[in-house]
Amino acid sequence: MIILGIDPGFAIVGFAILEANHGKQRLIQCGAITTQAGLPLPARLLQIEQDMDELIAVFHPEAMAVEELFFNNNVTTGIGVAQARGVILTAAERAGVSIYEYTPSQVKQAVVGYGKAEKRQVMDMTKRILNLRTVPKPDDAADAVAIALCHARSHASLLASLDPATPGSGRYEVRKK
């Protein structure tokens, strides 16, 4: 299975392409979609959409794992991220890619085994699990790798335990066509 991991944003969107087969994972590529500061938000959203379309066309992911929106103190930034996340979800939906959403604590739990792990611990475990020489850069790409790895490690076991008739019955929400 090819998984597209996404750490949403409007200035930087981290992405990771991960191959998962029979309990083994391999990082194919990771990086970031960056938009130019000072551009109007609609222009930034269009660039994100076009780059997402290209990623999906090149790598043909079967699943997209995306981090759920988490608001800190800056609501204005959160609104921009929410709009970018909408563009990202729309691109995947249009291409027929199954979408899976994870909270930050679910990513930490799947990668480290502890839902309140520090970011440093998540990055170290990601590096170890995937046998990488260094943690991917920028941080947004590293986060996207962890999100994809979360899906690879938890999808098979969690999907079987979900009752689709009961929202919130599992550890994450699954939206399939």
RONU-138279 format. One record per residue (C-alpha): x, y, z; residue in three letters. Coordinates in steps of 0.05 Angstrom, whole numbers. Each point is the difference from the previous one (the first is absolute). Example, Ala and Ser with C-alpha at 12.3 -4.5 7.8 and 13.67 -1.06 7.14 Angstrom:
<nodes>
     xx     yy     zz  aa
    246    -90    156 ALA
     27     69    -13 SER
</nodes>
This chain:
<nodes>
     xx     yy     zz  aa
      0      0      0 MET
     25     70    -17 ILE
    -18     51     54 ILE
      3     75     -9 LEU
     12     32     68 GLY
    -19     73      7 ILE
     16     52     53 ASP
    -47     56    -22 PRO
     17     74     -2 GLY
     -6     58    -47 PHE
     72     26      2 ALA
     30    -70      2 ILE
    -35    -67    -13 VAL
     43    -59     21 GLY
     -9    -63    -42 PHE
     27    -71      2 ALA
     -8    -58    -47 ILE
      6    -66     38 LEU
     -5    -71    -25 GLU
    -29    -50     49 ALA
     -1    -74    -13 ASN
    -11    -57     49 HIS
     21     40     62 GLY
     61     31    -33 LYS
      4     73    -19 GLN
     46     37    -48 ARG
      5     75    -11 LEU
     -3     15    -74 ILE
      3     76      3 GLN
    -16     58     46 CYS
      3     75     -4 GLY
    -41     62      4 ALA
    -47     41    -43 ILE
     18     72     15 THR
    -39     61    -19 THR
     29     70     -6 GLN
    -11     46     58 ALA
    -39     62    -20 GLY
    -41    -35    -53 LEU
    -75      6     10 PRO
    -30    -61     35 LEU
    -40    -21    -62 PRO
     65     -3    -41 ALA
     33    -42     54 ARG
    -59    -47      3 LEU
      2     -9    -76 LEU
     74    -17      3 GLN
    -13    -52     55 ILE
    -56    -30    -41 GLU
     43     -5    -63 GLN
     58    -30     38 ASP
    -46    -50     35 MET
    -29    -20    -67 ASP
     71    -12    -27 GLU
     21    -41     61 LEU
    -61    -44     -7 ILE
     10     -7    -76 ALA
     73    -19      7 VAL
     -3    -48     59 PHE
    -72    -28     -4 HIS
    -11     -8     75 PRO
    -54    -47     23 GLU
     -9     38     65 ALA
     13     70     27 MET
     14      8     74 ALA
    -10     72     23 VAL
      8     32     68 GLU
    -64     27     29 GLU
     -2     75     11 LEU
     25     22     67 PHE
     -9     72     21 PHE
     51     32     45 ASN
     -9     72     21 ASN
      1     32    -69 ASN
    -70     -8    -30 VAL
     19     41    -62 THR
     55    -50    -18 THR
    -47    -57     16 GLY
    -51     26    -50 ILE
     52      2    -55 GLY
     23    -70     17 VAL
    -72    -23      0 ALA
    -10     28    -70 GLN
     63    -33    -25 ALA
    -22    -65     32 ARG
    -66      5    -38 GLY
     38      7    -66 VAL
     43    -60     19 ILE
    -60    -43     17 LEU
    -36     21    -63 THR
     60    -19    -44 ALA
      2    -70     31 ALA
    -76     -9     -4 GLU
      0     22    -73 ARG
     54    -51    -16 ALA
    -36    -56     37 GLY
     53     -7     54 VAL
    -26    -27     66 SER
      8     51     56 ILE
     19    -16     72 TYR
      6     53     54 GLU
     42     -4     63 TYR
      9     44     60 THR
     71     18     23 PRO
     -8    -46     60 SER
    -20    -58    -45 GLN
     62     11    -42 VAL
     43      0     63 LYS
    -33    -63     26 GLN
      9    -38    -66 ALA
     73     21    -10 VAL
     27      4     71 VAL
    -51    -40     41 GLY
    -16     60     44 TYR
    -53     52    -20 GLY
     35     57     37 LYS
     70    -13    -28 ALA
     43     60    -16 GLU
     12     19    -73 LYS
     74    -20      7 ARG
    -21    -70     21 GLN
    -48     -7    -60 VAL
     55     22    -48 MET
     51    -47     31 ASP
    -47    -60     -5 MET
    -20     18    -71 THR
     74      0    -19 LYS
     11    -67     34 ARG
    -62    -35    -27 ILE
     16     21    -72 LEU
     76    -10      7 ASN
     14     72    -20 LEU
     68     32      9 ARG
    -30     66     23 THR
    -68     28     18 VAL
    -33     28    -63 PRO
      2     76    -10 LYS
    -36     47      5 PRO
    -39    -16     63 ASP
    -65      1    -40 ASP
     26    -57    -44 ALA
     22    -39     62 ALA
    -70      9     29 ASP
    -31    -26    -65 ALA
     45    -61      3 VAL
    -24    -14     71 ALA
    -73      8    -22 ILE
     10    -49    -58 ALA
     36    -48     47 LEU
    -58      6     49 CYS
    -48    -22    -54 HIS
     45    -57    -23 ALA
      8    -26     71 ARG
    -72      7     23 SER
    -44     -7    -61 HIS
     -8    -75     -4 ALA
    -12    -12     74 SER
    -44     60     13 LEU
    -43     -5    -63 LEU
    -24    -69     21 ALA
    -22     27     68 SER
    -41     58    -26 LEU
    -75     -2     -3 ASP
    -17     45    -59 PRO
    -71     10     27 ALA
     28     32     63 THR
     39     65    -10 PRO
     59      5     47 GLY
     -2    -75     15 SER
     74     -8    -17 GLY
     64     37     16 ARG
     -6     39    -64 TYR
    -54     19    -48 GLU
     -1    -34    -67 VAL
    -34     29    -60 ARG
     -3    -45    -60 LYS
    -40      4    -64 LYS
</nodes>
